[in-house]
């Protein structure tokens, strides 16, 4: 690496010609077997993804295991109403971040865009930290969801016996191979596969919503479990080990830890917001596809503006309907801090079915949930490999650029895909825990805290981006309100409020994500709370990502003596003529136009 990289921009990489990359690859792969040399033939990605492919990748990456299984965890902590509120607030944070990214990507739709924005508008050291940690978070997410898929597979065994370690290892190994192969097929085929997955997930969510309504009106027999669920929407207090069928918890009990009253209810919902963020994150995958989008300036802003509405809406609606059939007192719900949990399915949809006479659907739905978790992990491999490819080209030395920063003859970054897939073996850590709970909790906390740091960085980059535009406006050079800007780019409404809210909310999530484990360690765990070592693992999972993020930023800044970019350095950052030849999008006004845009994302 060199200090001159401070002024390097990612669009310079995209201007390289194929002929130059072929000459370079020939020079660096002389003496290497041909089938290996073909892995490093080019240094650019292939622009094959259409708008519906882009949104399919983001949708599949957002709808994973969170809605179908984690929602039960949220209901157990804060109640059915608290679960909906948590998803709504988490969704609001995602909305603000995505509206911020939508304008940035309309101006700079470059490969490695999430790295480019903090690199260009804040500090190259921040771009480096964002790139490395975002790549690592996606690798960890792939392992987390693969382990979650294996946990769901436990429910295929009758009588709650669970699978043996060998059977789970076989499932993990099979999923690992399928994930690697699907990503190796090339981006065009991969985009088509994700389009199919998107529609399968949409149909699954619609079917679950209809099923919850049918159960609530009495189809399949008695619809309620322990009590009248309509009267118990919020928990009376924050009970760490769960209510397990009873709401009569004594504050003076020696074996129960709780935070009573309104404080407990507030903290329960606050805790669920952090957990809900893991489920709602994924809209940023739209921006990662910038290097392979056929028309990035036309399609990416629209996808970033509207794509998140569908999965976030699905989360809120499905959680709302499930809450009519399952509430916080159900003993089958999963409680992340309890020493013991039921061996039955933790999905609220499966729990609701168990109180009916419908006995066939639970096994089928578990298969669907396994498929959903796996496909989201598969998307994480795609995202991590493209992020690593961009990092290698921007920050890597010659060896890294000529290996991880290269693509094969089909412009697929095979070296980056293979390297990232190795992190899938972290899923085997779940075999050390018979319930598969702690590895998933720790890895998911790492992902949430790390991506929250990335979101905060992107919002900060936008504030600097907007400040640079304001400087140009004061000098009467260029304005964000000009017709030229509005025709070529997306001008996000409610800015900079959205960016400020996204920045502050993300930082709050980072700082307070590990508070439950810290509180329990401070007060002293009882027999009903999981062991101290597991609580420490919760703390490590919550804060190791943000700590690594800060360490990477500081080290890069010290080694390469980078500085915060001056606003006057941004003058050329707003004009990328290589994208001016793209066909302009059709102007659509009114509610019919909005519906037309949304359908263009869904089809």
Buried (B, 14 or more C-beta within 10 A) or exposed (E): EEEEBBEBBBBEBBEBEEEEBBEBBEEBBEEEEEEEBBBBBBBBBBBBBBBBBBBBBBBBBBBBBBBBBBBBBBBBBBBBBBBBBBBBBBBBBBBBBBBBBBBBBBBBBBBBBBBBBBBBBBBBBBBBBBBBBBBBBBBBBBBBBBBBBBBBBBBBEEEEEBBEEEBBBBBBBEBBEEBBEBBBEBBBBBBBBBBEBBEBBBEBBEEBBEBBEBBBEEEBEEBBBBBEBEEBBBBBBBBBBBBBEEBEBEEEEEEBBBBEEEEBBBBBBBBBBBBBBBBBBBBBBBBBBBBBBBBBBBBBBBBBBBBBBBBBEBBBBBBBBBBBBBBBBBBBBBBBBBBEBBBBBBBBBBBBBBBBEBEEBBEEBBBBBBBBBBBBBBBBBBBBBBBBBBBBBBBBEEEBBBBBBBBBEBBBBBBBBBBBBEBBEBBBBBBEBEBBBBBBBBBBBBBBBBBBBBBBBBBBBBBBBBEBBEBBBEEEEBBBEEEEBEEBBBBBEEBBEBBBBBBBBBBBBBBBBBBBBBBBBEEEBBEBBBEEEBBBBBBBBBBBBBEBBEEBBEEBBEEBEBEBBEBEBBBEBBEBEEBEEBEEBEEEEEEEEEEEBBEBBBE
